[in-house]
Amino acid sequence: MAQSTLGEPDNRGAFMYRNSKITIELEETIPDCKKVSVWTRKVAWQSPKFSVEISSDGKHWTNIGKKTCTSSGWTQYNFNANEEDVKYIRITKPGGRRWWRLMGLDAVYAESTSN
């Protein structure tokens, strides 16, 4: 995985294969989080699906949405975080027999309503 992969969108990114799950611990808890943004792209010809969950403690998770990554270029997908406190963000790419549904993950952000 490249350095700063999940920082600024820089077109470097990392691959997520089938049955991939990544959990990101933020440096600080984002109070009253308004939205979570994820930059992804499809790597092969198939469009992979992924889901995003948030947590304030890393134990109790809230699913905030599922998307299908349809672009070969880096694309920002936004999810409503329902003004929950966010310390952890988890991105899951399910698996299956179609292992070639690779997905690139470049950056993840959480934005507070107090910004």
Secondary structure as the mmCIF struct_conf table of DSSP 4:
data_model
#
loop_
_struct_conf.conf_type_id
_struct_conf.id
_struct_conf.beg_label_comp_id
_struct_conf.beg_label_asym_id
_struct_conf.beg_label_seq_id
_struct_conf.end_label_comp_id
_struct_conf.end_label_asym_id
_struct_conf.end_label_seq_id
TURN_TY1_P TURN_TY1_P1 GLN A 3 LEU A 6
BEND BEND1 GLY A 7 GLU A 8
BEND BEND2 ASN A 11 ASN A 11
STRN STRN1 ALA A 14 MET A 16
TURN_TY1_P TURN_TY1_P2 ARG A 18 ASN A 19
STRN STRN2 SER A 20 LYS A 42
BEND BEND3 ALA A 44 GLN A 46
STRN STRN3 LYS A 49 SER A 55
BEND BEND4 SER A 56 HIS A 60
STRN STRN4 THR A 62 THR A 68
BEND BEND5 SER A 72 GLY A 73
STRN STRN5 THR A 75 LYS A 93
BEND BEND6 GLY A 96 ARG A 97
TURN_TY1_P TURN_TY1_P3 TRP A 99 TRP A 100
STRN STRN6 MET A 103 SER A 112
TURN_TY1_P TURN_TY1_P4 THR A 113 SER A 114
#
